[in-house]
Amino acid sequence: MCGIVAYIGHKPARPILLEGLKRLEYRGYDSAGIALLADDTFEIYKADGRISALEDILPTGQANEVIGIGHTRWATHGAPNTTNAHPHLDATGKITIVHNGIIENYATLKKWLLSKGCQFKSDTDSEVIANLIGYFYSTENARDGNDRPAGENKFEWAVQQALHELCGTYGLAILCSDYPDTLIGAKKGSPLILGVGENEYIIASDAAAIVEHTTQAIYLSDNEMVTVSTEGFRTMTIDNVVVTKELKDIEFSLEQIELADFEHYMQKEIAEQPTAIATCLGGRIDLTNGRVILGGIDEQLRDLTRTKRIILTACGTAWHACLVGEFLFEQLARIPAEVEYASEFRYRNPIIEDGTIVIAISQSGETADTLAAVEQAKERGATVLGMVNVVGSTIARTTDAGIYLRVGPEIGVASTKAFTAQVAVLTMLAIELGRRRHLSSDYAAALLRELNDLPEKIETILRQSDHIKQIAQANIDKENWLFLGRGVNYPVALEGALKLKEISYIHAEGLPAAEMKHGPIALITDRMPTVFIATKSSQYDKIMGNIEEVRARGGKTIIVATEGDDRIADHADHLITIPDATEQLQPILTVIPLQLLAYHAAVLRGHDVDKPRNLAKSVTVE
């Protein structure tokens, strides 16, 4: 969601902050701002709307400031406007902060600070943090009356005192005008990393803002902070206990986050899927022995094989991948599985029996609700596995073990290659568990060979992009769509509907095809396109009946079908074909046309595909 970038070093900070904010645009935001420290005084610039608006108000000419903080805001507390944009100053003007997260007790703290004479200018919870740090800094006393230890860094101490009072989540970058060579970062529940360059440092909420300057970083854990100067950095807990952090390589290059010859990141990432899936599968499928090698969970495979129950939990697109996983685990591995919205899991007193395995899925590895579900499951004794794309992310570090997707950075807000990779990993895991439990070696090997061939099949679907664009063109004036599928393709119908509404702002609903008769059939008219996933499968004849029901009521059909299916062509107003595939593997193929359909519909309607309104790439607040 919100993005943080902060710089301290020997180069002009302004262009580095501005470029860093541009690289964080994909996270979703409605305003932006930067604070620069020059001659012991803060220069603060804010603008609502795009970063280009911020760029327009920045002074031209030589930029000499070598320390500063920047932010892209996704509004939670307070309207999206310049007043509520970050950075925020405390009442004395000595402290400025940028903040990701939500402070749950901000109202109580604000009331107390007002009683102490602090003044507020915004409606945000974040301004409370600035004033709280400023209060401790100016009084040098904690609220319980304890004096600051002699010789301790006054700025650092004030930050620690303030952090102890906060309930909620935060990623913070903080400056103090009395300490022009010091930058402080702190984390709890919201991602924050420190890029380590040559006599320069960048604090950011995302490696995308760092990778142009350095490929090495440290990842802060919850309740940790870092104090940075041009001379080096020191990491500690908010209780002032020194922590030694490992310097890690950032797992992607600058080239991977550039647009190259594409118009949009979503377009690029759809096109990358053959390579992305090949990379995801690479080294993990042993075709010689007909088995799967998943090193990240090698020690947990025996427990997984013997488990009586698997719970999959996620949000949004990843939740749809979980639904596919439920089908695969039950059909291929014969293990009972259930899917939980992560946002509901922690609040419903979930039953975690002995031996339950919980699998948490998140592209970013920072999804707040999914992380909360992970913590809930661990508290109740479950073995928790993570399935994420971002190395070093919070979920990757919090779970007992996990599997990386390995598809490279995903910038587009509407997830594409991460979804197909999540399904690919779940498929590999289900096949391997099935092989260890009851599947014949020959059948498991055959599935793995076919899975290994999917990247080439995806290529053939992508070549239909122009045809799918024509279908989108013929239907983009329709404001309500229905997506229907059966069995393992029902979650794909949900995903197709989500993609369409996310970026084209067309209302769309995904359903199991059989459920159409239980109400939604009342909506069918020639103004409501119905997208069917009607590939060759065990329920083919059933879904053909559903198609006839729509056509009998004047409905228009867009059908995703198997190549060579001559029967279905007569039932489609628009037909898209995919290569033949075993039913369990079809979701990785059937979703591709729906991604393209949504993409082209959004572009044709004139929308900003990579920055859909009100959405954020990584939802790091509840």
Buried (B, 14 or more C-beta within 10 A) or exposed (E): BBBBBBBBBEBBBBEBBBBBBBBBBBBBBBBBBBBBBBEEEBBBBBBBBBBEBBBEEBEEEEBEBBBBBBBBBBBBBBEBBBBBBBBBBBBBEBBBBBBBBBBEBBEEBBEBBEEEEBEBEBEBBBBBBBBBBBBBBBEEEBBEEEEBEEEEBBBBBBBBBBBBBBEBBBBBBBBBBEBBEBBBBBBBBBBBBBBBBEEBBBBBBBBBBBBBBBBEBBBBBBBBBBBBBBEEBEBBBBEEEEBEBEEBEBBBEEEBBEEEEBEBBBBBBBBBBBBBBBBBBEEBBEEEEBBBEBEBBEEBBEBBBEBEBBBBBBBBBBBBBBBBBBBBBBBBBEBEBBBBBBBEBBEEEBEBEEEBBBBBBBBBBBBBBBBBBBBBBBEBEBBBBBBBBBBBBBBBBBBBBBBBBBBBBBBBBBBBBBBBBBBBBBBBBBBBBBBBEEBEEEBBBBBBEBBBEBBEBBBBBBEBBEBBBEBBEBBBEBEEBBBBBBBBBBBBBBBBBBBBBBBBBBBBBBBBBBBBEEEBBEBBEEBBBBBBBBBBBEBBEBBBEBBEBBBEBEBBBBBBBBBEBEEBEEBBBBBBBBBBBEBBBBBBBBBBBBBBBBBBBBBBBEBEBBBBEEBBBBBBBB
